[in-house]
Amino acid sequence: DVIRKSNIDVGGRVVELAETEFVVRGRGYLRGIADIEQLVLKSERGTPVRLSDVARVELGPDERRGLTELNGEGEVVSGIVLQRFGQNALDVIERVKAKIAEITPGLPEGVSIKAVYDRSDLILRAVETLKHTLIEESLIVAAVCVVFLLHLRSALVAIIMLPVGVLIAAIVMQALGMTSNIMSLGGVAIAVGAMVDAAIVMIENAHKHLERMKPGDSRAEALIAAAIEVGPSLFFGLLIITVSFLPVFTLEAQEGRLFKPLAFTKTFSMAGAALLSVTLVPVLMMLFIRGKIIPEHKNPINRALIWSYRPIITGVMKAKIVTIAVAVATLAASWYPLSKLGSEFMPTLNEGTLLYMPTTLPGLSITKAAELIQTQDKIIKSFPEVDSVWGKAGRAATATDPAPTEMFETVINLKPESQWRPGLTTDTLIAEMDKALQMPGVSNAWTMPLRARIDMLSTGIRTPIGIKVFGKDLDEMERLARQIEAVVRNVPGTTSAYAERIGGGFYLNIEPDRAQLARYGITIGDLQEVILTALGGETVTTTVEGRERFSVNVRYPREFRSDPQAIADRVLVSGMDGVSVPLGQLAKVRLSKGPAGIRTENALLSAYIYVDIRDRDIGGYVADARKVVADSVRMPPGYFVAWSGQFEYMERAIEKLKLVVPLTILIIFLLLYLNFKRVTETLIVMLSLPFALVGGLWLQWWLGYNMSVAVAV
């Protein structure tokens, strides 16, 4: 109370002196250690008892619950920039860099600011790569138009229509506030071929009409007739392609946020192409399609294609039954690659940066954590492919990062792949690092920074696969979790499995003896207040020293609270008659073990098992692991297991697509029927759909791609 009452400023309104108002201030703020030491606790016969007579006043650090380390060279001070929701990441990063450059000249000598993780490089590389690909694709399309039409002016119709269609998509994107990123540009790239198709079909039809023109016929009327003949069908075809992306718009959560920009930009591009095919393209044909038109059969390339295709079409038309049988057999044979395909939520994005997330047993001291993380960082930095290593243990000074000291996060910035050892890949590099980092009591997990943040925000699981045990009793849940950990280690593809040690926390318990408390007239509240203040420390006030603020904390000296015996003998509690009683006479002071942390999910207690895999698809691995767990671990009544992580996203997306894809196919069928007005022709078009999958399945299997949401899109 003395310290608290001795650190206060007050105001006394104003006084008027010589026609001037002066604000009255009572200046009572403590200005440093000397002021605190001079505080008077009491006075006996005119002799003051100052705080410095009974206590030691000194500057000290706050309790540490985290640390950071750089390149295995020792601890550093670090900060994390949090981006506001909805902001553009690249713009935020550039503003941060500008601000750092602004404050750098004013830093103390020997102090520098180094960026240890910067994702702007990933963003720029990805967008630039896609932009170059988009330009190359457009140039190839233009070249194909010229080669196959053999009429430069006609090819200009398709070439001009392409950038105008892309421009329409860009205008709509700008109006809706969408940014230029991998997925939005990818939507434009996918749409380029279909956008040009409409123009090419209309141009070829115009060529046919011009070839059939008789002397004296109007060229304009021939071009208009050509546009009218195929225009509605082209518009309808582009509309159906647009509808085919309906399932993407129904995706939710992470997969929805990822693929909706692609679906939107593709839809905008296709809508623009549909509009241009019946407006701009006919006008451009009137302007550009002039002069001599080379008939299709005189084009060397077309003539070669027709020559090779004619016997094929003649043969299949003569052997209709055989053709259908071969087609059905080919379709049936595609079951083989389909059965061999693995499944995953998303293909791994190579971010160019690794995130190493080892976990140790609970109760790791901050001193040991500093030693361990420095050792790990030294090992990682020794690899020639590594540019820098930044490790974090425990939590940052924020409520949004409640990580325990046994949880490490190490960001590994890699050099460009051109500087790597020959033949080395990211997977083999991770395998080498994992082997070098095998330490007792440490379970390794490898991912990438963006992937890890998305996973942890979505499910709380920091590995590709997580297993959650739900139940009522923490000890029983830990027993089951450790059993599951043991059995999944034997599943092919497992690189690490770690079950949280729920009961691995260490406690110093002070258990009151109520009879002894009553004897000395001490209440539970009095005892708990001593424990809170003497051992934990109580912040009684805050000093104001310029722009800085320092908490004033009252606490027993370290030697009085360093071990259970010292606490029992040297911590005193005041009794009713003013007598001071050692804490050990009022309570039992002993060490014990208990929960290191308690998780709840949907009002149920839960325990997590983190599983990292390599060289296996997630779907196939989970199927095998589920079977092993079901066969080997008996779950008591009231306890059950749920599988989480990326597998959870995959299952959710699959369930959504199972519902929406058939509905989309039905809508396309109805649109085709409205166009053809006949069921037979509609079915002929729809029957091409399963046969279109054959090539995709075989090629996907041959290239080694897993089935994923990205593949489905």
Secondary structure, DSSP 8 states (H G I E B T S, - for coil): -HHHHTS--EEEEEEEETTEEEEEEE-----SHHHHHT-EEEEETTEEEEHHHH-----------EEEEETTS-EE--------TT--HHHHHHHHHHHHHHHGGGS-TT-----S--THHHHHHHHHHHHHHHHHHHHHHHHHHHHHH--HHHHHHHHHHHHHHHHHHHHHHHHTT----HHHHHHHHHHHHHHHHHHHHHHHHHHHHHHT--TT--HHHHHHHHHHHHHHHHHHHHHHHHHTTHHHHH--HHHHHHHHHHHHHHHHHHHHHHHHHTTHHHHHHHHH--S----GGGSHHHHHHHHHHHHHHHHHHH-HHHHHHHHHHHHHHTHHHHHH--B-SS-----SEEEE--EE-TT--HHHHHHHHHHHHHHHHTSTTEEEEEEEEE--SSTT----TTBEEEEEEE--GGGS-TT--HHHHHHHHHHHT--TTEE--EE-HHHHHHHHHHHS--SSEEEEEEES-HHHHHHHHHHHHHHHTTSTTEEEEEE--TT-EEEEEEEE-HHHHHHTT--HHHHHHHIIIIII-EEEEEEEETTEEEEEEE---GGGSSSHHHHHHH-EEE-TTS-EEEGGGTEEEEEEEE-S--EEETTEEEEEEEEEE-SS-HHHHHHHHHHHHHHH----TT-EEEEEEHHHHHHHHHHHHHHHHHHHHHHHHHHHHHHH--HHHHHHHHHHHHHHHHHHHHHHHHHT--B-HHHH-
